[in-house]
Amino acid sequence: MLLASWLSLSPLAAQDTRPPEAAMSGAAPAASAARLTPTAWPYERSFDDSLELLLRQGFDRPEQALQRVRAMQKDRAMARHSLPLLLAEGRLLVLAGEFTPAQALADRLAQHPEARDAALLLQAEWADRQGQGIRATALARQALAGLSLHCPSSASLQSVQASGAGGRSALPAACDFRLSWSALRLIERNQIRSGTLPLAEATVQWALALAQAGGDRHLAANSMGTLAMLAQMQDQAEQAKRWLVQARQLAQGDALALFKVKNYEAFVASHRQDHAAKLRALEECVELARQADAPRWLAQAQSNLADAYLQLKQPARALEVARQALPLFEQRGDIRIQRTIRHNMAVAYVQLGDYEQAKREVARIEAMSQGLVDQGLRVQELRELGEAWTEAGQFKEGLAAYHLERRLSAELVEMNRASALQQLQLKYDSERKQRDLELLQRDQALVDHQLANRQRVQQVGVAVALLLGLSLILVAAMVQRVRAAHKRLRANEQLLKAQSERDPLTDLANRRHFLAVMQEHARREFHGALLMVDIDHFKHVNDQHGHGVGDVVICEVARRLSLAVRAEDLVVRWGGEEFLVFAPGIAPEDLLPLAQRVLQGIGGEPVASSEGPLRITVSIGCAHFPLQPSGLPQHWEQAVNWADMALYTAKSRGRNRAAAIVTVKAGDRQALQQIEADFDAACSSERVQLQQVLGPGA
């Protein structure tokens, strides 16, 4: 949960160290400033520098900053700055957690055409503080579309800087680079959460170019810290170090900028599994905040420190600092960081054995969500909570968190897949319409040619016969081309359907193909066997060797699994490191030998990788349907759930083994449902008989 805290660092900052009143005295703008168009935001650099400093001070004490802004609004000399002051008031209200008056100010700003983009950005910042990441990103994109009309693109800024002509002269007078930077910051957060790291890196590069062109060392240092974080997330350790060195150099003399750079250092250390370096960096953040008498910085550092203590298995210290940080964010109404802190508290309570308090914290998080939390963040919370429950021996709660995480992960994968398919379909439709247009144009040309031929027929009889024959030949050729085009279209449609039913990494069938098979062969009652296969400790492979090696392991396991099963069996990549085998027509007594072949085939030999040979094992949950001895019919989705429960049992008993459901004592459907509701208890009471097969070396 540490990433959420890094992404929450406030963008409000400035390098101008003069008192705000010095540049807000109402003096006329510099004579060299370009004249703004009627629809441009009323941006004046000297005034904006000082107003940004006031916003920076308001990050910790927004009420005091609000008083100063409202006093300036009453000053007649500030009349021409009324809209920027109105935006500043709204942003300070967001920092203070007063969202309703902030929304009212956004509505007032939206009534001015030149302030529409600023109003959208204010609404985006309000949504972000409320934990509505997707809405905040959409509003930020709308704001950026208008703001970027007055600011250079990323490519043009980088070109100017490469030529040595950087600095504020590279920015048009109407470009409010700080508003654009803030919009890019919100967009970048959502890109990071959704895992599109190359897109996030391009967004941050644009923000960095704007900050450098505007001469704002604080924002530039912040962007460099983000680039260091992104480089480390993409296993570019040396590049991450270089960005951190540059960020530290820019942050010298600016306590808040140095605070943020130290946060990024802690994140990079965490990603490298250097917990000691991470703890040192976060403790330095706490000390910086205390020296600056900055309560909000301090609370933010304590929130990150709680996560560090959890990773070091020090739940009591984690709980202590989390409790210290929580009240300020509750006062400010910052839902996003409240969720992070309460989640860390829930994990700490589980580690301490206070399960009832942990459940209460989880209930508070659920009540706080209201369906507005990003799906990816929720999946991450459930994964960490499920691991904590399992490590504490609370398998029922761990299983519930595991199933919910699986369902949300599947929904997230399906959303991404549907989006990708929609993009492919749009591209395909566009190409098809273009081909149809070309055919129509050719048909029209043919008709025009035939009309000309008819005119010539009236003059020369012989020419008529020749031209008529030529026309017939052309028509036949066009008919053949149309038929060939339709044939290619049908082939492309079949290819697109086949591609949508294959996993791109392993070339195995995916869930979509499995659902199609089930609709054809098992609409009501399921017959056959299912094996749910999960790679043991796969997270450790990614953490220790990188995602590239992780992909090699997944592909090799997929290959060995395909060789171990029968030719008529269907092997499906179910999601992440999980596979599903559907064995139709297999006899019940052949199920355990099949599971033994899979265990031996995958774990019998190390997997070769760039990091050296890796010992990889799997856990298997399997069952033959209908379940014996009752023979009660079941839907295929229920069959998958039974195999899944058996898999969880195999993992909880030590992994590198198969757990097969042999018999289930249930006389009717209601008894089956009761067993499903508490599978562990059913196993303990011998209503479910499991047979275990150990893997190689177990």
VOGU-3710 file (C-alpha; in Angstrom, 3 decimals, decimal comma):
1> mllaswlsls> 0,000/0,000/0,000  3,049/2,280/0,060  2,612/3,433/-3,543  -0,662/5,196/-2,773  1,119/7,464/-0,335  3,842/8,385/-2,812  1,231/9,296/-5,419  -0,540/11,529/-2,917  2,223/14,132/-2,575  0,715/17,563/-3,182
11> plaaqdtrpp> 1,684/19,395/-6,407  1,319/22,816/-4,748  4,810/24,289/-4,556  6,987/27,173/-5,775  10,560/28,350/-5,677  9,857/32,051/-5,044  10,968/32,801/-1,490  9,776/36,428/-1,346  6,819/37,349/0,866  3,581/36,998/-1,145
21> eaamsgaapa> 2,723/40,673/-0,679  5,914/41,726/-2,496  4,694/40,446/-5,856  0,954/40,956/-5,169  1,099/44,728/-4,736  -0,935/45,274/-7,869  1,936/46,559/-10,025  1,418/46,486/-13,780  2,758/43,430/-15,619  6,100/43,586/-17,370
31> asaarltpta> 6,055/45,541/-20,612  7,516/42,603/-22,503  4,612/40,301/-21,660  2,554/39,282/-24,660  -1,030/40,502/-24,872  -3,501/37,738/-23,988  -6,328/36,675/-26,225  -9,886/37,253/-24,870  -10,347/33,547/-24,079  -6,933/32,991/-22,463
41> wpyersfdds> -6,512/32,368/-18,729  -5,369/35,663/-17,075  -1,863/34,412/-16,274  0,840/36,757/-14,972  4,129/35,093/-14,027  5,279/37,276/-11,134  1,847/37,147/-9,521  1,574/33,382/-10,116  4,983/32,754/-8,462  3,883/34,495/-5,297
51> lelllrqgfd> 0,402/32,971/-5,299  1,966/29,530/-5,670  4,117/30,196/-2,602  0,957/31,033/-0,650  -0,638/27,762/-1,836  2,484/25,907/-0,762  2,217/27,386/2,731  -1,489/26,498/2,723  -0,711/22,806/2,228  -0,094/22,542/5,995
61> rpeqalqrvr> -2,246/25,433/7,230  -4,984/26,039/4,665  -7,188/28,050/7,038  -4,521/30,740/7,516  -3,802/30,876/3,786  -7,549/31,174/3,081  -7,757/34,261/5,293  -4,934/35,925/3,354  -6,462/35,090/-0,036  -9,866/36,432/0,993
71> amqkdramar> -8,272/39,630/2,314  -6,546/40,084/-1,072  -9,866/39,566/-2,888  -11,235/42,629/-1,052  -8,293/44,766/-2,217  -9,312/46,833/-5,253  -5,746/46,728/-6,562  -6,215/42,951/-6,994  -9,314/43,274/-9,195  -7,541/42,080/-12,352
81> hslplllaeg> -6,419/38,943/-10,464  -9,939/37,999/-9,330  -10,112/34,689/-11,253  -6,673/33,322/-10,169  -7,522/34,305/-6,578  -10,874/32,510/-6,892  -9,065/29,360/-8,091  -6,547/29,674/-5,236  -9,406/29,898/-2,749  -10,993/26,762/-4,212
91> rllvlageft> -7,721/24,776/-4,080  -7,159/25,798/-0,454  -10,717/24,711/0,380  -9,916/21,293/-1,127  -6,776/21,082/1,036  -8,888/21,993/4,076  -11,413/19,238/3,272  -14,242/21,729/2,601  -15,420/20,139/-0,637  -18,922/21,613/-0,909
101> paqaladrla> -17,800/25,287/-1,005  -14,933/24,242/-3,308  -17,487/22,797/-5,755  -19,487/26,047/-5,567  -16,339/28,021/-6,494  -15,688/25,643/-9,395  -19,210/26,381/-10,676  -18,523/30,124/-10,422  -15,251/29,760/-12,335  -16,956/27,700/-15,058
111> qhpeardaal> -19,215/30,678/-15,828  -16,166/32,489/-17,266  -15,041/31,016/-20,624  -11,383/31,808/-19,924  -11,574/30,013/-16,544  -13,315/26,840/-17,725  -10,100/24,766/-17,723  -9,162/26,030/-14,252  -12,639/25,033/-13,002  -12,189/21,529/-14,445
121> llqaewadrq> -8,808/21,195/-12,722  -10,317/22,302/-9,391  -13,012/19,615/-9,748  -10,319/17,046/-10,629  -8,329/17,861/-7,473  -11,516/17,604/-5,400  -12,339/14,183/-6,932  -8,772/12,976/-6,356  -8,895/13,844/-2,635  -12,184/11,916/-2,419
131> gqgiratala> -10,538/8,795/-3,851  -12,326/9,074/-7,223  -9,214/8,446/-9,334  -10,951/7,644/-12,628  -13,197/10,744/-12,495  -10,243/12,919/-11,479  -8,257/11,694/-14,485  -11,126/12,358/-16,918  -11,553/15,921/-15,602  -7,788/16,520/-15,689
141> rqalaglslh> -7,648/15,402/-19,336  -10,433/17,845/-20,226  -8,598/20,658/-18,427  -5,300/19,783/-20,123  -6,943/19,838/-23,566  -7,716/23,535/-23,070  -4,546/24,501/-21,172  -2,273/22,894/-23,776  -3,631/25,272/-26,449  -1,507/27,994/-24,822
151> cpssaslqsv> 1,520/25,823/-23,919  4,101/24,011/-26,104  3,973/20,252/-26,553  6,475/17,939/-24,880  8,383/17,378/-28,140  8,737/21,086/-28,911  9,876/21,875/-25,341  12,501/19,139/-25,409  13,675/20,382/-28,813  14,088/23,933/-27,475
161> qasgaggrsa> 15,956/22,692/-24,408  18,249/20,531/-26,541  19,176/23,627/-28,572  20,211/25,421/-25,352  17,395/28,007/-25,517  15,464/26,808/-22,454  14,073/28,859/-19,587  10,921/30,896/-19,365  11,549/32,434/-22,777  10,508/29,049/-24,205
171> lpaacdfrls> 6,973/29,501/-22,851  4,315/31,779/-24,385  3,051/34,537/-22,080  -0,401/32,901/-21,878  0,960/29,492/-20,803  0,161/28,718/-17,153  2,684/25,891/-16,927  1,863/25,125/-13,273  -1,822/24,416/-14,002  -0,762/22,180/-16,904
181> wsalrliern> 1,765/20,457/-14,609  -0,962/19,779/-12,025  -3,276/18,294/-14,673  -0,459/16,065/-15,978  0,244/14,985/-12,385  -3,301/13,692/-11,908  -3,218/11,881/-15,275  0,143/10,310/-14,467  -1,164/8,885/-11,150  -3,957/6,971/-12,865
191> qirsgtlpla> -1,565/5,668/-15,544  0,742/4,330/-12,827  -2,144/2,692/-10,948  -3,379/1,017/-14,145  0,108/-0,312/-14,925  0,698/1,644/-18,181  4,185/2,700/-17,086  5,540/3,788/-20,535  2,538/6,135/-20,937  3,078/7,466/-17,410
201> eatvqwalal> 6,759/8,065/-18,184  5,882/10,103/-21,290  3,393/12,154/-19,252  5,982/12,893/-16,550  8,578/13,844/-19,191  6,138/16,471/-20,492  5,525/17,755/-16,964  9,291/17,924/-16,340  9,849/19,883/-19,556  7,148/22,395/-18,528
211> aqaggdrhla> 8,656/22,812/-15,038  12,150/23,327/-16,451  10,908/25,806/-19,053  9,043/27,680/-16,315  12,118/27,732/-14,054  10,351/25,959/-11,158  13,044/23,849/-9,490  10,569/22,391/-6,983  8,210/20,945/-9,612  11,187/19,765/-11,690
221> ansmgtlaml> 12,636/17,904/-8,669  9,215/16,339/-8,027  8,965/15,135/-11,645  12,520/13,736/-11,531  11,628/11,794/-8,375  8,594/10,340/-10,172  10,786/9,348/-13,133  13,148/7,589/-10,702  10,177/5,664/-9,289  8,979/4,679/-12,788
231> aqmqdqaeqa> 12,484/3,627/-13,856  12,790/1,354/-10,802  9,330/-0,135/-11,449  10,590/-1,047/-14,944  13,801/-2,628/-13,513  16,022/0,248/-14,721  18,008/0,615/-11,500  20,860/2,764/-12,848  18,456/5,185/-14,510  16,540/5,462/-11,229
241> krwlvqarql> 19,777/6,370/-9,397  20,594/9,082/-11,945  17,155/10,663/-11,630  17,435/10,673/-7,822  20,847/12,370/-7,945  19,459/15,136/-10,190  16,355/15,501/-8,012  18,458/15,880/-4,825  20,586/18,565/-6,463  17,513/20,577/-7,470
251> aqgdalalfk> 15,892/20,140/-4,033  18,759/21,694/-2,074  17,475/24,635/-0,024  13,806/23,613/-0,428  12,672/21,542/2,556  9,411/20,349/0,940  11,137/19,336/-2,295  13,810/17,460/-0,305  11,026/15,791/1,706  9,439/14,505/-1,510
261> vknyeafvas> 12,761/13,321/-2,956  13,390/11,335/0,235  9,966/9,723/-0,206  10,935/8,667/-3,716  14,258/7,320/-2,394  12,310/5,210/0,098  10,075/3,846/-2,680  13,080/2,907/-4,847  14,730/1,200/-1,845  11,495/-0,698/-1,133
271> hrqdhaaklr> 11,277/-1,925/-4,727  14,866/-3,189/-4,409  13,960/-5,018/-1,167  16,424/-2,783/0,737  14,229/-2,338/3,812  16,960/-0,723/5,910  17,564/2,049/3,328  13,831/2,546/2,967  13,390/2,956/6,729  16,284/5,452/6,926
281> aleecvelar> 14,803/7,583/4,144  11,352/7,643/5,763  12,780/8,500/9,172  14,606/11,403/7,519  11,243/12,516/6,084  9,752/12,519/9,585  12,652/14,573/10,897  12,392/17,085/8,015  8,670/17,531/8,700  9,260/18,078/12,417
291> qadaprwlaq> 12,015/20,620/11,791  9,749/22,535/9,426  6,814/22,383/11,900  4,706/20,931/9,058  1,926/18,705/10,488  0,598/17,512/7,113  4,039/16,499/5,871  4,595/14,717/9,181  1,314/12,794/8,889  2,154/11,822/5,316
301> aqsnladayl> 5,584/10,550/6,373  4,035/8,618/9,261  1,579/6,976/6,851  4,474/5,725/4,709  6,465/4,725/7,808  3,594/2,504/8,988  3,871/0,506/5,783  7,636/0,168/6,269  7,180/-1,224/9,775  4,635/-3,743/8,446
311> qlkqparale> 7,156/-5,023/5,917  9,671/-5,407/8,758  7,046/-7,393/10,766  6,783/-4,700/13,445  2,975/-4,315/13,623  2,907/-2,540/16,981  5,123/0,305/15,720  3,162/0,422/12,463  -0,090/0,767/14,394  1,367/3,511/16,567
321> varqalplfe> 2,488/5,773/13,708  -0,686/5,053/11,684  -2,835/6,215/14,598  -0,744/9,385/14,836  -1,245/10,147/11,124  -4,953/9,314/10,766  -6,651/12,247/12,602  -5,243/14,944/10,324  -6,450/13,252/7,138  -9,861/12,619/8,723
331> qrgdiriqrt> -10,027/16,331/9,522  -9,067/17,234/5,947  -11,507/14,743/4,389  -8,763/13,043/2,335  -10,490/9,704/1,658  -7,661/8,302/-0,460  -4,975/8,473/2,228  -7,449/7,495/4,963  -8,010/4,218/3,080  -4,254/3,603/2,907
341> irhnmavayv> -3,778/4,233/6,636  -6,786/2,140/7,696  -5,684/-0,706/5,436  -2,240/-0,700/7,060  -3,943/-0,658/10,474  -6,083/-3,673/9,502  -2,979/-5,643/8,440  -1,224/-4,638/11,682  -4,181/-5,859/13,764  -4,105/-9,208/11,928
351> qlgdyeqakr> -0,372/-9,583/12,610  -0,995/-8,728/16,280  -3,799/-11,319/16,520  -6,571/-8,764/17,180  -8,860/-10,200/14,507  -12,076/-8,484/15,594  -10,458/-5,043/15,410  -9,004/-5,962/12,022  -12,494/-6,849/10,755  -13,832/-3,519/12,025
361> evarieamsq> -11,145/-1,647/10,107  -11,968/-3,624/6,950  -15,650/-2,716/7,415  -14,708/0,968/7,704  -12,724/0,738/4,468  -15,679/-0,871/2,685  -18,043/1,851/3,939  -15,561/4,486/2,772  -15,348/3,066/-0,782  -18,935/3,629/-1,995
371> glvdqglrvq> -17,978/2,104/-5,328  -15,592/4,942/-6,207  -12,204/3,342/-5,478  -9,985/2,257/-8,362  -10,325/-1,484/-9,044  -6,553/-1,991/-9,166  -6,090/-0,417/-5,718  -8,843/-2,644/-4,260  -7,203/-5,779/-5,707  -3,878/-4,797/-4,130
381> elrelgeawt> -5,546/-4,256/-0,742  -7,275/-7,658/-0,887  -4,047/-9,436/-1,871  -2,119/-7,981/1,083  -4,990/-8,619/3,501  -5,461/-12,198/2,274  -1,752/-12,943/2,751  -1,900/-11,484/6,267  -4,954/-13,635/7,181  -3,289/-16,773/5,771
391> eagqfkegla> 0,013/-16,152/7,581  -1,971/-15,703/10,814  -3,670/-19,091/10,295  -7,122/-17,562/9,636  -7,748/-19,602/6,511  -11,473/-18,869/6,217  -10,915/-15,103/6,086  -7,898/-15,606/3,828  -9,967/-17,735/1,449  -12,734/-15,110/1,349
401> ayhlerrlsa> -10,227/-12,341/0,551  -8,575/-14,606/-2,031  -11,856/-15,340/-3,834  -12,888/-11,663/-3,850  -9,472/-10,664/-5,173  -9,764/-13,334/-7,868  -13,185/-12,059/-8,911  -12,100/-8,405/-9,024  -8,897/-9,340/-10,888  -10,958/-11,227/-13,455
411> elvemnrasa> -13,273/-8,222/-13,854  -10,244/-5,946/-14,304  -8,724/-8,288/-16,905  -12,079/-8,485/-18,692  -12,399/-4,684/-18,726  -8,907/-4,333/-20,220  -9,609/-7,106/-22,728  -12,924/-5,539/-23,759  -11,215/-2,182/-24,215  -8,510/-3,746/-26,381
421> lqqlqlkyds> -11,076/-5,628/-28,459  -13,110/-2,451/-28,889  -10,048/-0,634/-30,200  -9,309/-3,514/-32,589  -12,931/-3,523/-33,758  -12,888/0,234/-34,376  -9,694/-0,117/-36,381  -11,144/-3,069/-38,305  -14,413/-1,215/-39,036  -12,488/1,817/-40,247
431> erkqrdlell> -10,393/-0,287/-42,622  -13,481/-2,127/-43,883  -15,325/1,149/-44,542  -12,296/2,452/-46,416  -12,247/-0,659/-48,598  -16,006/-0,362/-49,217  -15,537/3,261/-50,233  -12,807/2,298/-52,678  -15,093/-0,351/-54,183  -17,934/2,165/-54,559
441> qrdqalvdhq> -15,595/4,627/-56,232  -14,470/1,941/-58,644  -18,090/0,951/-59,333  -18,967/4,583/-60,057  -16,015/4,871/-62,394  -17,236/1,738/-64,158  -20,748/3,186/-64,588  -19,311/6,416/-66,023  -17,239/4,398/-68,440  -20,293/2,381/-69,538
451> lanrqrvqqv> -22,251/5,580/-70,246  -19,427/6,853/-72,393  -19,396/3,539/-74,239  -23,121/3,803/-74,967  -22,616/7,173/-76,598  -19,907/5,737/-78,813  -22,191/2,775/-79,699  -24,526/5,187/-81,505  -21,650/6,337/-83,734  -19,679/3,216/-84,504
461> gvavalllgl> -21,319/-0,223/-84,480  -18,105/-2,165/-84,411  -16,742/-0,042/-81,592  -19,979/-0,730/-79,659  -19,441/-4,479/-79,822  -15,826/-4,195/-78,774  -16,570/-1,835/-75,890  -19,499/-3,969/-74,737  -17,244/-6,992/-74,539  -14,648/-4,978/-72,639
471> slilvaamvq> -17,316/-3,829/-70,201  -18,426/-7,411/-69,553  -14,834/-8,393/-68,820  -14,419/-5,485/-66,394  -17,679/-6,359/-64,632  -16,571/-9,982/-64,228  -13,208/-8,817/-62,851  -14,915/-6,479/-60,375  -17,279/-9,254/-59,253  -14,290/-11,512/-58,663
481> rvraahkrlr> -12,520/-8,781/-56,695  -15,624/-8,146/-54,580  -15,933/-11,853/-53,829  -12,240/-12,023/-52,927  -12,592/-8,971/-50,685  -15,552/-10,536/-48,870  -13,590/-13,763/-48,468  -10,674/-11,852/-46,914  -13,070/-10,030/-44,600  -14,549/-13,333/-43,391
491> aneqllkaqs> -11,040/-14,740/-42,864  -10,026/-11,655/-40,892  -13,126/-11,985/-38,724  -12,275/-15,632/-37,976  -8,655/-14,649/-37,215  -9,774/-11,880/-34,838  -12,094/-14,327/-33,050  -9,288/-16,904/-32,730  -6,833/-14,295/-31,423  -9,346/-13,091/-28,825
501> erdpltdlan> -9,549/-16,664/-27,459  -5,777/-17,212/-27,048  -3,463/-15,979/-24,312  -0,850/-13,751/-26,030  2,038/-14,806/-23,715  1,653/-18,615/-23,630  -0,573/-19,186/-26,703  -2,841/-21,309/-24,484  -6,612/-20,969/-24,533  -7,924/-18,125/-22,367
511> rrhflavmqe> -11,084/-17,725/-20,295  -13,080/-16,582/-23,309  -12,363/-19,843/-25,140  -13,111/-21,907/-22,017  -16,489/-20,168/-21,636  -17,294/-20,965/-25,287  -16,405/-24,635/-24,716  -18,548/-24,775/-21,588  -21,526/-23,208/-23,388  -21,283/-25,933/-26,033
521> harrefhgal> -20,518/-29,009/-23,866  -21,765/-28,219/-20,357  -24,684/-25,841/-20,476  -26,479/-27,384/-17,469  -24,612/-30,403/-16,081  -20,834/-30,696/-16,006  -19,113/-34,039/-16,732  -15,389/-34,657/-16,590  -12,477/-33,571/-14,430  -10,989/-30,174/-13,578
531> lmvdidhfkh> -7,456/-29,452/-12,366  -6,709/-25,937/-11,013  -2,895/-25,424/-11,176  -1,074/-22,520/-9,431  2,678/-21,746/-9,591  4,115/-21,779/-6,053  5,681/-18,543/-4,725  5,520/-16,876/-8,131  5,554/-13,412/-6,531  9,038/-14,191/-5,185
541> vndqhghgvg> 10,235/-14,956/-8,735  9,050/-11,531/-9,951  10,411/-9,704/-6,886  13,852/-11,380/-6,936  14,501/-11,860/-10,667  12,216/-9,374/-12,451  9,087/-9,677/-14,581  11,082/-10,791/-17,645  12,186/-13,967/-15,852  8,628/-14,315/-14,503
551> dvvicevarr> 7,286/-14,404/-18,081  9,868/-17,091/-19,001  8,701/-19,219/-16,041  5,009/-18,854/-17,017  5,733/-19,871/-20,629  7,814/-22,901/-19,572  5,186/-24,070/-17,057  2,533/-23,731/-19,782  4,650/-25,862/-22,148  5,318/-28,578/-19,549
561> lslavraedl> 1,690/-28,629/-18,470  0,549/-29,142/-22,078  2,973/-32,079/-22,437  1,851/-33,705/-19,166  -1,892/-33,899/-19,952  -3,705/-35,913/-22,603  -4,024/-34,716/-26,190  -7,799/-34,273/-25,837  -7,532/-32,231/-22,620  -8,035/-28,443/-22,724
571> vvrwggeefl> -5,333/-26,326/-21,002  -6,396/-22,751/-20,135  -4,393/-19,843/-18,743  -6,891/-18,838/-16,065  -5,149/-15,642/-14,963  -1,677/-14,517/-13,790  0,204/-17,627/-12,597  -2,914/-19,855/-12,555  -3,937/-22,529/-15,115  -7,037/-24,706/-15,557
581> vfapgiaped> -7,129/-28,192/-17,159  -10,451/-29,602/-18,409  -10,238/-33,371/-18,946  -13,460/-34,632/-20,573  -14,240/-38,341/-20,542  -11,518/-39,236/-18,047  -12,253/-42,073/-15,593  -12,277/-41,178/-11,863  -9,428/-43,599/-11,158  -7,212/-41,846/-13,742
591> llplaqrvlq> -7,460/-38,423/-12,075  -4,690/-38,910/-9,495  -2,182/-40,322/-12,026  -2,870/-37,285/-14,223  -2,187/-34,946/-11,290  1,019/-36,914/-10,514  2,219/-36,452/-14,137  1,583/-32,699/-13,936  3,491/-32,359/-10,632  6,425/-34,384/-11,928
601> giggepvass> 6,417/-32,794/-15,401  6,599/-29,242/-14,029  8,659/-29,667/-10,864  10,910/-32,517/-11,925  13,522/-30,332/-13,651  14,646/-26,712/-12,919  13,545/-23,988/-15,340  16,424/-22,417/-17,286  16,525/-18,590/-17,152  18,928/-15,678/-17,565
611> egplritvsi> 19,282/-15,725/-13,738  20,289/-19,399/-13,750  18,214/-22,563/-13,145  15,092/-21,991/-11,019  13,275/-24,733/-9,112  9,597/-24,254/-9,877  6,780/-26,287/-8,324  3,005/-26,073/-8,513  -0,006/-26,740/-6,302  -3,063/-28,514/-7,755
621> gcahfplqps> -6,693/-28,752/-6,733  -8,709/-31,331/-8,683  -11,985/-33,232/-8,710  -14,054/-35,522/-10,963  -17,665/-34,546/-11,691  -20,360/-35,332/-10,887  -19,057/-35,721/-7,329  -19,308/-39,229/-5,870  -21,089/-41,039/-4,347  -24,223/-38,858/-4,713
631> glpqhweqav> -23,702/-38,049/-8,394  -25,601/-34,773/-7,995  -25,461/-32,712/-11,212  -23,588/-29,393/-11,030  -23,070/-26,368/-13,304  -19,537/-25,921/-14,652  -19,049/-22,720/-12,583  -19,705/-24,707/-9,395  -17,218/-27,340/-10,593  -14,543/-24,642/-11,019
641> nwadmalyta> -15,251/-23,430/-7,486  -14,787/-26,971/-6,050  -11,416/-27,314/-7,829  -10,475/-23,862/-6,553  -11,265/-24,825/-2,933  -9,164/-27,961/-3,301  -6,293/-25,814/-4,656  -6,484/-23,531/-1,638  -6,277/-26,589/0,630  -3,183/-27,853/-1,247
651> ksrgrnraaa> -1,509/-24,447/-0,828  -2,388/-24,215/2,875  -0,895/-27,702/3,483  2,540/-26,746/2,199  2,318/-26,383/-1,644  4,103/-28,664/-4,176  1,253/-31,154/-3,970  -2,160/-32,013/-5,337  -5,339/-32,196/-3,280  -8,008/-34,322/-4,987
661> ivtvkagdrq> -11,646/-34,472/-3,876  -12,443/-38,217/-3,716  -15,879/-38,344/-2,069  -18,418/-35,794/-0,828  -21,112/-36,893/1,619  -24,096/-34,802/0,516  -27,564/-36,105/-0,117  -28,984/-33,068/-1,884  -28,083/-29,651/-3,335  -28,594/-27,879/0,002
671> alqqieadfd> -26,004/-30,120/1,641  -23,570/-29,377/-1,172  -24,098/-25,641/-0,679  -23,418/-25,966/3,056  -20,127/-27,743/2,312  -19,144/-25,026/-0,168  -19,875/-22,336/2,435  -17,346/-23,828/4,901  -15,085/-26,207/2,993  -12,422/-26,427/5,734
681> aacsservql> -14,992/-27,531/8,322  -16,392/-30,135/5,908  -12,905/-31,581/5,434  -12,341/-31,681/9,195  -15,659/-33,504/9,766  -14,853/-35,976/6,929  -17,889/-34,951/4,897  -15,295/-34,300/2,215  -12,569/-36,883/1,687  -9,367/-35,577/0,102
691> qqvlgpga> -6,485/-37,611/-1,262  -3,086/-35,961/-1,433  -0,342/-36,473/-4,034  3,098/-35,038/-3,226  5,250/-33,357/-5,815  8,962/-34,043/-6,458  11,084/-33,334/-3,363  8,056/-32,690/-1,082
//
